[in-house]
Amino acid sequence: MVSISAAAAISFADLGLAQQYFGKFNHAGFRLPQEALLNPLHSLRSENFLPFLNATFRIAHPTRGNLEMTLIKIIVNKPPLVITKTGAHVSPTAECFTLVFSTTNTTTSLKQGQYAATQDKLGLFDLFLVPGARNKLTRHYEAVFNRV
């Protein structure tokens, strides 16, 4: 896996070799679709986003151009237990985390859905965003990762 210090210097495309670690099956023995294996987000962990706290991400709005957001928080959640033939356990590859983004653009909103995201060092990738808290000054969006 890519170390935290090296994560800032590489793009998602460079992390493709890390996908070999997971193979074609998940920890419970289910076959993963080829599309999932090829997606650069498949191998990323919460630690890979640490260097990008307070960094700007651009999210493509379908009709209004790019919406700039800042990654303000990474919430690491405890993965649930998985029941397999050998009992209940947390897989060593399981991880659940949430990326929280904030924007000061409160006039342009995004519905829950998949959007093209760009970050200068990470490049272009897709994120499924869910609208979160909103006030007069900011709007939050969340991207939840669940690998169980």
Helices and strands as residue ranges (DSSP letters): H 4-7, G 12-18, H 19-22, H 34-38, G 40-43, G 46-52, E 56-61, E 65-77, E 82-84, E 87-89, E 95-103, E 113-119, E 123-134, E 139-147
